Amino acid sequence: MGSYFGASLGQNMVLLGGLDYGRMGLTLELSAIQQIPNKSSVSVSYLQPHAGLKMYFKPREEGKVSPYILGEVFKCFGSVDLKDLGDIGNVDIKYIEDRVKDILSPYGIVGGFGSEYYFSDAFGIGGEVGVQMAFISTSIGEGDSKVKVSINRYFIYAAFSFNFKM
């Protein structure tokens, strides 16, 4: 769930900025471990600011279709709280929280193309298809047994938009 805002840099270019937010709940059944309840709930969330450029091939005018390409960069900031799990023996909850937070905090790029149709000078609709590439890294272990883990995530997306310009 998110939103975009743009500032026109002329008839054929828009500077984009936006913010996405997400939240996910997870229920763990850990009946094999005696020190904690059979079920524990955990929630994670993230905030993802992004910025980029949208370049149009034709001017954005009333009654005309305006195709475009876009490019963006983003950085995600994830958070997790596992305190609900309680004490589970030799497991360091803070260490697990940090690893999950790393996985929820990628940086990346977005590339896409689409088109917009303006019904008037101020209002239009649009469609877009693109790919988001996210890069994640964390480390597991300590000292000589430390292992660096890198994850690359790729999403293909389709979007529909309502566009307002002033």
N, C-alpha and C positions, 0 to 999 in steps of 0.2 A: 504494500500500500504506500503510495507516495504521490508527490506532486512536482511539477516543473514550473519554472518561471523563466521568462526570457526577456532580453533587452536587445532591441533591433540595432544592428550595426550597419544599417543601410537596407536597401530593398531586398537584397539576396542573402543576408547573413544574420543569424540570431545567436547571441551569447546565451547559453543555457545554464541554469543552476537548479538544484532540487534537493529533496530530502526524502528518503524512504525509511519506513519503520516496520519492523516485524517482531512478532512474539510467538513463541512456541512452548507448549506444555508437554511434559513427559512424565509418565508414571512408571516407576520401576517396581517390579515384584522381586524382592530379595529374601525370600523365605529361607534360603539356605544359610544365611548369616544370622546368628542368634542375637546380636546386640541391637538390631534395628527392627522397626515394625515390618510387617509383611509387604506393605505398599508405601512408597514414598513418592511425593510429587516434586518435580523440579521444573522451573520455568527459565527460559533463556530469551533474551531480546537483543535486538541490534538497531543501530541508527546508521544510516548510510548517506552521507552528503555526496553529491556528484556535480560536476561542471563540465561543460563542453561547448561545441559549436554545431550549429545546424546551417548547412549551406544549400540554398535553393537554386535550381536550374532555370526557373522562370520566376518573375516577380509575383508576389502574393497580391492578387487582385480579385475583386468581386466577380463571381461567375466563372472563374478559371481554376483549373487544377494546377497546383504548384508542387512538382516533385522535388525531393531533397535527399541529401545524405547527412549523416550526423556522426560525430565522434565525441566520446566523453571519457573522463577518468573518474574513479571513485575510490573511497576508503571507507570501510565498514568498521564500526565500533561495537563489539559484542559484549554482553554481560551475562553472567550466570551466577546463581546462588544455590549451592548444594548443602547449605547448613541443615536443611530438613532431613538429610540422610543420617545425621547424628554421628556417633563414633562407630566406625566399622573396622576396628582393630588396627593393623599396621598401615592402613591406607591414609595418606596425607590428603585430606579433602581440599586444602588450598592448592596443592600441586595439580590435582585433577581439574579444579576450577580454572587455573591458569591455562592448562592445555585446551580445555573446551573454549575458553575465551579467545585463545589464539586462532582456533579453527573458525570461530564466528567473526573474526576480524580480518578478512582478506582486503587486498587492494586490487584494482583491476582497470580494465578498459571496456568500452562498449562501442560497437560500430553498427550502423543500421542505415536503412533507406526507407523512404515512404513518400506519401503525398498528402496534400491538404486541399480541400475545396472550401472557398469562402463564399457564404451566402450573401454576406454584406461586407463592408469594409472592416467590421469589427468581429464577426462571428463566422466560424467554420468548423468542419470536422476533418479528421485525418486518420490515416492508417499507417502502421509502421511494422517492419520486420527487421530483426537484427540478431546479433550475437553478443553475449557478455562473457568476458574471460576474467576469471578471478584467480588470484595467486595467494596461496596460504602457506605459512611455514611455522613450525614449532619444533621444539626439541624434547626428547624423552630421555630420562635417566640423568645421571650426574657423573662428574669426573671423567674417567677413562671410558666408561660405558655409555656416554652421552651419544644419542643418535639424533641427527637432524632429519625432520620429516617435512617434505614439501608436497603440497597437493595443488593441482591445477584443475579448475572447475570451468566448464563451458556450458552456457545455456543459450538456446535459440529461443527467441521470444517473438510474440506478435502483440501489438498494442493498438488500441483505438483511442482517439483523443477528441476532446472538445476544445477548440482554440478560440481565444479572445485576444484581440490586439487593440491597442489604443493609439 
